[in-house]
Amino acid sequence: MGSTSQTRALKNYRKRLYLRGMARFEVLGLDSDRELIRSLARKLADNSPEATAIRASMRQVSSQPLKKGGILAALRRSPLVGADLNLTRPRIDGRKVEL
């Protein structure tokens, strides 16, 4: 059974991408970031000096090890440290529900 022309065209297209050093892959992210990721992928595919700079900055961000206590350190740097805030809430009984 032979392959359809559409299957052959897709196979040839992916072979041309491979020969150019390109690879297809899937990522998961927020729907609102779709265009951002696509535009970033387009810029990286150019292999221009700008793409090299983007790669360098992304490697720097992704290679930073996660430190334990990062959230606590961020809260301690907050401008609200030392502020006299009253964070207590009044006790209110729940509403009556008819079943």
Secondary structure, DSSP 8 states (H G I E B T S, - for coil): ----HHHHHHHHHHHHHHHTT---------GGGHHHHHHHHHHHHHT-HHHHHHHHHHHHHHHS---TTHHHHHHHTSTTTT-----------------
